[in-house]
Amino acid sequence: MKNKVLLPSWIYQNKIVTTIEEIANIANLSVNSLYGFVYGIHFQGNKFYIGKKNFFNTKELHCLKNGTKRENHVRFIGRIVDHKRTTLEVVQNESDWLSYYGSLKDTRGLIVLRRKILDIAISKRQLTYLEVFWQFRLNVLQDSRFLNENILGKFFRNNIT
């Protein structure tokens, strides 16, 4: 059995949050309107990482033969699969946001001290905008305390001059 590392809880507006419902209440939004969040992670050694995370994952699955809807059903959609028109079912599940510690590739030897939700988004576009906004606002590419190597895959730490 692997040893699980206990991560610090997520903090949103100076409150510890452990459910999407708690975040929705603090943000005065419905759970259904939440899309994702921009986060900041503080590592030991005064290092930081800014990124984004979705609250939910969606999958497109072939419909059940008996025609019933799966748990967490969102909608049916028509697609062309293997040159045939077929109907797929879109199912939505909560992501691993609660145990998430960032998309930083190399975290060996880094100990997470604090995980903070900086902003909440209600759409994919808004989430990307807010991530970029915070990354530029905090100057993540020029401040050596930040571990971010790029912004949007277009602006890179070693090639911004």
C-alpha positions in Angstrom: 0.0 0.0 0.0 1.4 3.4 -1.0 1.8 6.1 1.7 -0.5 9.0 0.9 0.8 12.4 1.5 -1.6 14.6 3.3 -2.1 17.8 1.3 -3.1 21.1 2.9 -6.8 21.9 2.3 -7.9 24.3 -0.4 -8.5 27.8 0.9 -11.0 30.1 -0.8 -11.6 33.6 0.5 -9.8 32.7 3.7 -12.0 29.7 4.4 -11.1 26.0 4.2 -13.2 24.3 1.5 -13.7 20.6 1.0 -16.8 20.5 -1.3 -18.0 22.2 -4.4 -21.1 23.2 -2.5 -19.0 25.2 0.0 -17.3 27.0 -2.8 -20.6 27.8 -4.6 -22.0 29.1 -1.3 -19.0 31.4 -0.7 -19.1 32.6 -4.3 -22.9 33.1 -4.2 -23.3 30.8 -7.3 -25.1 27.5 -7.9 -23.0 24.3 -8.2 -24.3 23.9 -11.7 -22.8 27.2 -12.8 -19.3 26.5 -11.6 -16.8 25.4 -14.3 -13.3 25.6 -12.6 -10.9 27.7 -10.6 -7.5 29.4 -10.8 -5.2 28.2 -8.0 -1.9 29.2 -6.4 0.2 26.6 -4.7 2.9 27.6 -2.3 5.8 25.1 -2.0 8.5 24.9 0.6 11.5 27.1 -0.3 9.2 30.1 -1.1 8.3 28.6 -4.6 4.9 29.1 -6.2 2.8 27.8 -9.1 -0.3 29.3 -10.7 -2.6 27.2 -12.8 -6.2 26.2 -13.5 -8.4 23.2 -12.7 -11.9 22.1 -13.8 -14.4 21.0 -11.2 -15.9 18.4 -13.5 -14.8 16.0 -16.2 -17.1 15.0 -19.1 -17.0 11.8 -21.1 -18.8 10.8 -24.3 -19.9 7.1 -24.0 -22.0 4.9 -26.3 -25.6 4.8 -25.2 -26.8 1.8 -23.1 -28.7 -0.8 -25.2 -31.7 -0.7 -23.0 -32.0 3.1 -23.5 -31.7 4.1 -19.9 -29.7 7.1 -18.8 -26.5 6.7 -16.8 -25.9 8.3 -13.5 -24.6 11.9 -14.0 -26.2 12.0 -17.4 -25.9 15.5 -19.0 -27.2 15.1 -22.5 -27.3 13.0 -25.7 -25.3 14.1 -28.7 -25.1 12.9 -32.3 -21.7 12.1 -33.7 -20.1 10.2 -36.7 -18.1 7.3 -35.4 -16.4 4.9 -37.8 -18.3 6.5 -40.7 -21.7 5.9 -39.1 -23.9 8.4 -37.4 -24.4 7.4 -33.8 -25.8 8.8 -30.6 -23.5 9.2 -27.6 -24.3 10.1 -24.0 -22.4 12.8 -22.2 -21.7 12.0 -18.6 -20.2 14.4 -16.1 -18.3 13.5 -12.9 -16.5 15.5 -10.3 -12.8 15.9 -11.1 -9.9 15.1 -8.7 -9.8 18.8 -7.7 -9.8 18.0 -4.0 -6.5 16.0 -4.1 -5.0 18.0 -6.9 -1.6 19.6 -6.4 -0.9 21.2 -9.7 0.0 20.4 -13.3 3.7 21.1 -12.7 5.6 18.2 -14.2 8.5 18.0 -11.8 7.4 18.2 -8.2 10.1 15.8 -6.8 11.3 17.1 -3.5 8.7 19.9 -3.3 6.5 20.0 -0.2 3.2 21.7 -0.6 2.6 24.2 2.2 -0.6 25.9 1.0 -3.2 25.5 -1.8 -5.3 28.6 -2.5 -8.2 29.2 -4.9 -7.6 32.6 -6.4 -10.7 32.9 -8.6 -13.8 31.0 -9.7 -14.9 30.7 -13.4 -18.3 29.8 -14.8 -17.0 28.9 -18.4 -14.0 27.5 -20.1 -13.2 30.8 -21.8 -13.4 32.7 -18.5 -11.2 30.1 -16.8 -8.5 30.5 -19.4 -8.8 34.3 -19.2 -8.5 34.3 -15.4 -5.5 32.0 -15.4 -3.6 34.2 -17.9 -4.7 37.3 -15.9 -3.3 36.0 -12.7 -0.1 34.7 -14.4 0.6 38.1 -15.9 -0.5 40.0 -12.8 1.9 38.0 -10.6 4.7 38.2 -13.3 5.3 34.4 -13.2 7.7 34.3 -16.0 10.1 36.9 -14.7 9.9 36.2 -11.0 12.2 33.3 -10.1 10.0 32.3 -7.2 7.4 31.0 -9.6 7.8 27.5 -11.2 5.6 28.3 -14.2 7.6 27.9 -17.4 5.1 29.3 -19.9 1.8 31.1 -20.3 -0.7 29.6 -22.7 2.1 27.6 -24.3 3.0 30.9 -26.2 5.0 32.9 -23.8 8.1 31.1 -22.4 10.3 32.0 -19.5 13.5 31.7 -21.5 12.1 33.6 -24.6 10.1 36.7 -23.6 12.6 39.4 -24.5 
